[in-house]
Amino acid sequence: MNIVILEDEMAAFNRLLPILSKAVPDLHIQASFSTVAEASRYFQHTPVQPDLILSDIQLTDGLSFAVFANNQIQIPVIFITAFDHYMMEAFDHFGIDYLLKPVEEAELVKAIHKYRQLSKHFKQQAGIYSQLYQYTSNPPVQNRLMVKKGLDTISLKIDEVVMIYTANRVVYAIDVNQHKYIISKTLGELETALPAQRFFRVNRQYIVNIEYIRGYRVYERVKLLLDLTVPINGHTLLVSQENAPAFREWMERM
């Protein structure tokens, strides 16, 4: 097992080695570093990636998270640190375990066992997870929304959706015939799922379909007031100040 260690405390490094050697009979320390800069240079140029990384979080020149983020490292990491408040961020950087110093042999053995089990599982399921990765990286374009009107669930074509909005924590869609439906998703989920070339979230409350935007004009100097081809009573669609530049670019590009 090829392991890279990121640790800036010599005492902690010396304590870790015998425990690690006992826990991992096939151990090979591929490299060890005490700074973010050294580790970053290594991962930028090494032709052979390790199987596993053991990393402290606070290194001499910063947090080890910078190494993983800047180099897009996708290698399992066991974090070993004296601080417990980095736990959630650690799991955003391929962390598979989080051990507190001074690390106990039993805890490290358990973490290594977890790594081996995960490694075995993912190798066996490589084909399935490759397909899953392709699917999540290139999800199919959504062309319908499942909406509700009364007791009925309806499959609504997104081509017919003029806008989507939220009011009183309920999300609604209005179609080209000015019919209103309820959607059981949040605006954030819909913003991600709907094709970006067709739909734009103009502010916290509204997502609009470009096919039904006739134009816009400046409102209160910094906002944009939309003019729709379908009259929607009771709604004033304003593009917020922070979204206005991106909206103009989106309209021109589309």
Long-range contacts (C-beta under 8 A, 24 or more apart in sequence): 1-26, 1-27, 1-28, 1-51, 1-52, 2-28, 2-30, 2-48, 2-50, 2-51, 2-52, 3-27, 3-28, 3-29, 3-30, 3-50, 3-51, 3-52, 3-53, 3-54, 4-29, 4-30, 4-31, 4-32, 4-33, 4-39, 4-42, 4-50, 4-52, 4-53, 4-54, 5-29, 5-31, 5-32, 5-33, 5-53, 5-54, 5-55, 6-32, 6-33, 6-34, 6-39, 6-53, 6-54, 6-55, 6-56, 6-59, 6-64, 6-67, 7-32, 7-34, 7-54, 7-55, 7-56, 7-59, 7-80, 8-34, 8-35, 8-56, 8-58, 8-59, 8-60, 9-56, 12-56, 12-80, 12-101, 12-102, 15-102, 15-103, 16-54, 16-80, 16-103, 16-108, 19-103, 19-105, 19-108, 20-54, 20-108, 22-105, 23-105, 23-108, 23-109, 23-112, 24-112, 33-59, 34-59, 34-60, 35-59, 35-60, 35-61, 36-60, 36-61, 36-62, 36-63, 36-64, 36-66, 36-67, 37-61, 39-64, 39-67, 40-66, 40-67, 40-70, 40-71, 43-67, 43-71, 43-73, 44-71, 49-75, 50-75, 51-75, 51-76, 51-119, 52-76, 52-77, 52-78, 52-115, 53-77, 53-78, 54-78, 54-80, 55-79, 55-80, 56-80, 56-81, 57-81, 57-83, 57-86, 57-90, 58-82, 58-83, 65-89, 65-90, 65-93, 68-93, 68-94, 69-93, 76-115, 76-118, 76-119, 78-108, 78-111, 78-112, 78-115, 141-195, 142-193, 142-194, 142-195, 145-173, 145-183, 145-190, 146-183, 146-184, 147-173, 147-181, 147-182, 147-183, 148-181, 148-182, 148-183, 148-184, 149-179, 149-180, 149-181, 149-182, 154-181, 156-181, 158-194, 158-195, 158-198, 158-199, 158-209, 159-211, 161-209, 162-208, 162-209, 162-212, 162-228, 162-230, 162-232, 163-206, 163-207, 163-208, 163-209, 163-212, 163-228, 163-232, 163-235, 163-237, 164-190, 164-199, 164-206, 164-207, 165-205, 165-206, 165-207, 165-235, 166-205, 167-205, 174-232, 176-212, 176-230, 178-230, 178-231, 178-232, 197-254, 198-254, 200-247, 200-250, 201-243, 202-226, 202-237, 202-238, 202-239, 202-240, 202-243, 202-247, 203-238, 203-239, 203-240, 203-243, 204-240, 206-235, 206-237, 208-237, 210-250, 210-251, 210-254, 213-251, 216-247, 216-251, 224-248
